[in-house]
Amino acid sequence: MSPITVDDAASIAWDREADVVVVGFGGAGACAALQARESGAEVILLDRFGGGGTTHYSGGVIYAGATRFQREAGFEDTVDNMLAYLQMEVGDVVRPRTLRRFCEGSAADVDWLIGHGVKYASDAYLDKVTYPPEGKFLYYSGNEKSPAFAAKAEPAPRGHRAVGLGFGGAHYIAALREAIGRDGVELMTHTRANRLVCDRDGAVLGVEALQLPADQHARQQALYEAASPYVPHNHGRTERALKTMSTLEQDHGRRTLIRARGGVVLSTGGFAYGRGLMDRHDPAFARHYEVSHRLSTMGNDGSGLEMGLSVGAAVGRMDSLYIARNIAPPEALLEGVMVNGAGERFVAEDAYVSVIGGAIARQPGGDAWLVVNAPCFWRSVHEALTCGWQRFKYFGVPMLINYALGGTRRGRDAAALARRIGADPARLAATLRGHDDDIAAARPDLVDKTQVLRKPIGGGPVYAINMSMSNRHAMTKFMTLGGLRLDEDSGAVVREGGAPIRGLYAAGMSAVGLHSNGYISGLSIADGVFSGRRAGRDAAAAGRRAAVRRPTMVGAA
């Protein structure tokens, strides 16, 4: 939708006014609003729903180094060591000095969150796992222990999980929500930002929004919560909910014009629900869209990106996706061997979940199978059933469903199994034999798997667990990592060529950031704090500069 263009801020009647207007109350939006408020700005924070965003449903993990909690757990991590590791993960997606600034400030960002009520602890879980068990709040959340990474940076656990039962995201957001209320940020929930308001020079002056009346909030929130990203195979449910919500907003929403004297911060998340953007920027993945699971809430529809594009913003890394394939828990499966449709290995089975998922997506047809021997298979079933309620619910149940419905195959030996999965019998047999021979001869692993997890498959019987992209029961989880391009010093959105768009900022998953090259757990929340605080700080300063200008008219639109 095109922006509203006016001569200047005084030529339009605004309904509300603030120094900084933040669009989207997830982790990044909350941090932007709190930082702007701490910097002396009047702040309005909008959210289409009740607030919390995808962060509320996340693990609540922040990636940080040289923290007090690492020291308490016995790890003397350093900024330089963290930087050496993240240079391999983040690559050139941000400038080297931006990455260093993030690493230098990550421990302080954790302390800042603690000051706003988020709780962390030093109880560490040191084995390879997607998410730590209850009572453990510090862990290796990326590829730190993988041999290729460990050779260049001393492994250290940097995933700091917010303290609380279950996934930490709900606890993280609850603390920030309390801080928002305590610090005087004006929160406008159930208010959808429609389009930007600009002057004729292209500077952003504010936003046009649709605000639902209070008597419709509960109805909309019920629709939102019924389409939780925790619920598998929820495409149909979410599409019906979104259609009903749009009708609700059209029938009951009140048009509201909100002036932002210092700037608008877009923190609306990614575009996992923006099928048009997905088709345009990653058609190869889009063919698997309907059988994949959107690891995002419905607010991640690309609306923030579209608003930015409407005023000439540049975008980047739009084809970068987090595609997750969980293997552990159950941890027994880490002993397996991942092969493609041709029966060949292509990724380390203990790699980070998005490394595995991305590698599967790049295989011919997106086909992949995890081959395990019978003792390992049945041990994984036992682990899935006895891993505790929270891990059983989020990891054990999906894995057992895939075993039962996803096309798991069994063969008396490798050749028989290959015929069951459509692979070449001789090639699969050679792959498994070579894997076992390398272990026996103490040779390095073909795909750089961690030594302690290398176990022989043996002669049979063997099982193949279907990990293919086309298998809806394998729960291919995805979210988008690209977005609006930013000035890395201020957080301002830029045009092609790098010129900033005056009055427009972005933070978190709606923008290119630390997470955009390849995601590891904790980097999204960490980037949300880093980029949110950066945008909030600069927008607040712009608001102070604007205070000396002529005040605008606030009245009925």
Sequence and secondary structure as in RCSB ss.txt:
>XXXX:A:sequence
MSPITVDDAASIAWDREADVVVVGFGGAGACAALQARESGAEVILLDRFGGGGTTHYSGGVIYAGATRFQREAGF
EDTVDNMLAYLQMEVGDVVRPRTLRRFCEGSAADVDWLIGHGVKYASDAYLDKVTYPPEGKFLYYSGNEKSPAFA
AKAEPAPRGHRAVGLGFGGAHYIAALREAIGRDGVELMTHTRANRLVCDRDGAVLGVEALQLPADQHARQQALYE
AASPYVPHNHGRTERALKTMSTLEQDHGRRTLIRARGGVVLSTGGFAYGRGLMDRHDPAFARHYEVSHRLSTMGN
DGSGLEMGLSVGAAVGRMDSLYIARNIAPPEALLEGVMVNGAGERFVAEDAYVSVIGGAIARQPGGDAWLVVNAP
CFWRSVHEALTCGWQRFKYFGVPMLINYALGGTRRGRDAAALARRIGADPARLAATLRGHDDDIAAARPDLVDKT
QVLRKPIGGGPVYAINMSMSNRHAMTKFMTLGGLRLDEDSGAVVREGGAPIRGLYAAGMSAVGLHSNGYISGLSI
ADGVFSGRRAGRDAAAAGRRAAVRRPTMVGAA
>XXXX:A:secstr
   EEES GGGS BSEEEEEEEE  SHHHHHHHHHHHHTT  EEEE SSSS HHHHHS  EEE SS HHHHHTT 
   HHHHHHHHHHHHTTSS HHHHHHHHHHHHHHHHHHHHTT      EE S  SS  TT  EE  SSTTSHHHH
TTS     EEE SSSS THHHHHHHHHHHHHHHT EEE SEEEEEEEEETTS EEEEEEEE  GGGHHHHHHHHH
HT TTSSS HHHHHHHHHHHHHHHHHH EEEEEEEEEEEEE     TT HHHHHHH HHHHTTGGGSEE S TT 
SSHHHHHHHHTTB EE TT EEEE    SSGGGGGSEEEETTS B S TTS HHHHHHHHHTSGGG EEEEEEHH
HHHHHHHHHHSS HHHIIIIIHHHHHHHHHTT EEESSHHHHHHHHT  HHHHHHHHHHHHHHHHTT   TT   
GGG     SS EEEEE  TT GGG  EEEE  EE B TTT EEEBTTS EEEEEEE GGGB  TTSSS  TTHHH
HHHHHHHHHHHHHHHHHHHHHTTS    BS  
